[in-house]
């Protein structure tokens, strides 16, 4: 069976999407090794997680370093190429565009098959710290390199349409969908965890994820500071962590957990009544937004409060599983919370969420698409 080397530019702590894909591919008989970047997290250089071999390249840097990150990426690519020379892999599986140059070089100089798995449109994710000419160059490179891949996998329809306009043939949509069984817990377990966190009879709303500048968390915090009948669970790292920490220090109905390991996330989602995801609509990635938070909420059968744009807006309107906000303001978030406090509406959202997860948005369906694409790539070998 063809061996796969997956490339990541994070430290794999683990990263949910690559982890799910690696497990599915391994279960189907493909040996998988993940080669990733430890920027100073201090994780083991080599590790075995659920049968998946992990190797971390230690190269100290930070996320969001701007123009200077190009220098570190170039060194990382050289280190990855050096490691791949020793690997007897058949397929180089590149997660996001910042690993794709390595895959393309391996394709043309080592005759390996290259898979490009796009979580985000990389050129649209580059922040204000990156010079406009560099952003334009990355966009130009995207249009040329993605089409050189042997297979292209995307997270949503809008991204697939964008890459098709680049000339990519048949990009496969493999959503960030989840296994319902992983988000299902006995009531006694949920009640025990609620008691541990200090939750009583409040409406529980959670957000556990990146706390970057494009994530709009302030209106939710403001609502909770004024209303003790709601209980917020916030987790994650990023520039806005200090804002969350400050709010949690002021009120007992706001708890900040810091970084949350992924294996803990399903339980925290399942004990919530609703999952919140505030995102800046003006951000260049908003039309391609298909967040993990949405599909975690569906898998747990929980209401979702998100934006009326991108894939999440489409799902919210089609599946009637939550509230789609045009803008994230204190007023709009308070109005959404008022709707969630109506137990009939809340239970309706939860029921629709579970129905959507069971029928459409679950990993078993995504897994079949992934394995179909890999079978096409390898000729069924």
N, C-alpha and C positions, 0 to 999 in steps of 0.2 A: 504494500500500500504506500502511496505517495506521502512522504514526510513533509510537514508544513513548518516553516519558521515564521512566526508572527512578530512584527515589529511595532513597538509602541514608544512614544516619547514621554510617557509618564512612568512612575515606578511600579505600577501594577499592584494596587493595595487591597483588593484587586479592582480593576476597572470593570464595571458590570457587563458592558457589551462584549468586549474581547473575551471575557471569562465565559459567558454563555456560549459564544461561538466556539471557543476552544473545547469546551466540554462536549458540545454536540458533535464536533468533528472527531474528537477522540473516541466518543462512543460509537461513531460510524466506522472506526477503524483507521483513521488518519493519525499517525503519531504527530503530536504538536509540541513545539517548543516556543516559548515567548521570550523574546529578546527585548529588554526595555531599559529605560533611563532613570537611574537613581541620581537625582540632582542634589542630594544632601539629606535625603530622608533617613539614611542609615539602615536600610533594610538588608537582609541577607543577600550576599552576592549570588548565591544559588539556592533554590528552594523548590520543593515539590508540593503543589497545591492541588488536591483532588486528582492526582495522577498527571497533572500538567507540569512539565519542567519549566522553571523560570530561571533566567539568567539576567542579572542586572549589571549594566555598565555604569560605573561610578564616574560622574563628570559633574563637578559642583557648578550649579547655576541656580537661577530662580525662574518661576513662571512670570510672564509679563515683562520680560527684560527689554522689550523693544528692539531697536536696530541691532544692539549688541548680541542678541540671541542668534543671529545668523552665524557668528563666529563659532559659538558653541555647537550649533547644529552641524556645521561643517566637520568639526572634530568628531561629533557623535556618529555621523555617517561613515567616516573613515574607520572608526572603531567597530561599527556594525559590519561593514564590509570585511574587515579583518576576521571577525568572529565567524561570519557566514562562510568564509573560505574553508573553515575547518568542519563546518556542518555538512552532513550528507543529506541535505534537504532537496526536495524536488520543486517545492512551491514557496515563494516568498510572499507572505500575506501582509500587506501594508495597511496599517490603521491610520487613516488621515494623511493629508498631503505631505506633512513634514517628514514622513518616512518613505514616500514614494520614490524620490530620486535613487535611494538605495535599491529598491526593487527593480527599477528600470535598468540600472547599471548591471545588476545580477542577471537580468533577462538577456541583455545583449552581449555581455562578456562571459557569463557562466552558463548561459542557455537554460535558465530557470523560468518556470511559469510565474507570472506576477499577478496577484490579486490586489485590487485597490478597494478598500472598504472606507467609505466616506461618512464619518459621523457628522461632520460639519463642512461647509464650504470655507476652506481655509483662508482664502484671500479676503473674505467678508468678516472673518473673526479677528483680523489684525487690528489692534487698538490704536489709540491716538499717539502712542510712543513710537510708532513705526512711520517712517517718512513716506509720503505719498508716492514718490518714484519707486520705492521698494515694494509697496503694495501693488502698484501697477505691474511691476515685473513678476511678482508672485502670481497675479491673475493671468498674465501672459503665459507663464510656465504651466499653470493648471490646465489651460486649454490645450496645450501641446502634449504634456506628459500623461494625463489621465487616459487619453485615447490610445496610448501605447500599451496600456495594461491588457493582460489576456482576459481578465474578467473584472467588472465593476459592480460593486454592491453599494446601495444607498439606503438611507433610513426612511425616506418619504418620497411621495410622488413628485413634489415640487423640485426636489434635488435631482431626481431622475430626469425630469424634463429639461433642467438646466444643462446637465451633462449630455443629454441627447442633442442639444443645440450646439455642443462642442464637437459633435460627430461621433460620440460614443454609441456603440451598437448594443441594444438590449441591456441596459443597466437593471440589475435585479433589486427589487425592494425587499429588504429584510429589516423589519421594524424593530424598535427597541421594546418589543413586547415581552411579557413575563409569563412564568408558569403560575397559574392560579393556586396550585397546591403549595407553592412556596410561601404564599401570603395568607394561608388559612391556618388558624390556631383555635384550640378549644377555648370557650369562654373563660374558663378558670385561669388559663395562662394570661389572657388579656387583662382580667381583673387584677391579677397579682402584679403585673407590670404597671398598671394604672396606680395601684396603691403605692408601689415603690416610688413612682414619680410624683405622688401627691395629688393625683387627679381624683376629684370627687364626682360631682354631677355636672361639670362644665361641658360646653360644646368644645370638643378637642379638634384643633386645626394644626397641621404639621407642615413644615418645609424643611427637608434635609437634603442639602445639595450645595452647589457652589454659591458663595456669597460675593460674587464679582460685581463690578460697577453696573452691569446691565440688568442685574436682578433687583427688582423693586420690592424691598422688604419693609421699608419705612411705614407705608400706610397700614400694614397689618400690625406692626408693633404699636402704632399710635392707637389703633382700635382697641387692642388688648390693654393698653395702659388706662384706657377710659372705661373698660367694661370687664368686670371681674367674673362675668358669667361665661367667658370663653377662656380656654387654656391653650397656650401656644407651645408647641415643641419645635425648636429650631436647632438644626445641626449643620455642620459644614465649616469650611475655612474660606478665607478670602478677605478683600479689603473692607467689606461691611461687617465683619465679625465683631469689631469694636462697638458698632452701633447696637448690635444684638446683645452683646455682653452688658452694655450699659442699661438697656431696657430691662433685661433679666434681673439686674441688680436692684431695680426699682419696684418690681412687682412680683409677687409669688406665683401669679398665673402665667408667667413667661419663663420657660426653662431653656437654657442654651447648653447644648451637649458638646460643643466643639466638634472635632472630627468624629464621624460615626463610621465604624467598619461596616462593610456592606452586609455581612451576615446578620447584623442587628436591625437593618433597615426594614425588612418585611414585617417584623413584630411591631415596630413603631408606627408603620403605616397602617397596619391592621387595627391598632387600638385607637386610631384617629377616627373622627367623623368625616373630616374633609382634608384634602391635600391642597395646598396653595402653591401657585407658581406665578410670581410676578416677573414680567420681562419687559424690557424697554421696546415698545413698538417701533420706534424709529431706528433701532439697531438693524444693521444690514443683514443679519441672520434671521430676522423675525419671520420672514415668509417661509423659511425652511425649518422652522422650529417644531420638532417632534420629540418633546422632552421625555426622559425616563420617568419623571414624576407623574406624568399623565398615565402612563401604562402601569406604573406601580399602583396608582389609585384604582385603576380598572381591575387589576388582578386581585386587589384586596376588597373590591366591592365598595369603594368609598367615593364620596362626592368629590368633584374637582373644581377648583376655582382658578381659571387661567385667562389667557388673552384671546380675544376674538380675531385671531390672525394665525397664519401658518397652519400646520397639520393639527395643532391642538384646537384651534377654532373650528376647523372642519369636523373633528371628532365630537366636540362638545355639542355642536348644532345637530349633527346627524344622530348621535346616540342619546341625547337628552340626559347626560350623566353628570351635569354640573352647571356652572355659571360662567359664561364668556363675557369678559369685560373689555370694552373698547379702550379704556384708559384705567390705569391703576392710581387712583387718588384715594385720600382718606374717606371721602364721601362714598365713592363707588364700592370700596371694600366694606365699609359699614353696611351699605345696602345689601351686599352679597351675604354678609353674616346674618342680617335680619331674615333673609330668605332661608338660610340654613337652620335658623332657630325654629322654623316651622317644621315640626316633626314629620308631617305628611309629605312635604316637599323633599325633606332630607332623605327619608326612606325611599321615595321615588327615584331620586338621583342614585342612591346606592344600588337599588335593584337594577336600574338601567346600566350602571357601570359593570356589574357582574355579568349581565347578559352580553354586553359588548365584549368582555374579556373571554367568555366561554365560546362565543360564536365567531369572533373576528380577530381580536387583538391578543392572541396568546402565543407563547414561544413555540408550541408544537407546530403551528402553521409557519412561523418564521423559519424554524429549523428545517422543514421540508424544502423551503425555497433555497436556503443556504446549501443544503446537501445536493439539491438538483443542479445548482450552478457549479458546484465543485465536481459533480459527476460529468457534466458537460465539458468542463475544463480538462479533466483527466481521461476522458473517454471511457468512464465507468471503472477505471482501474483502481 
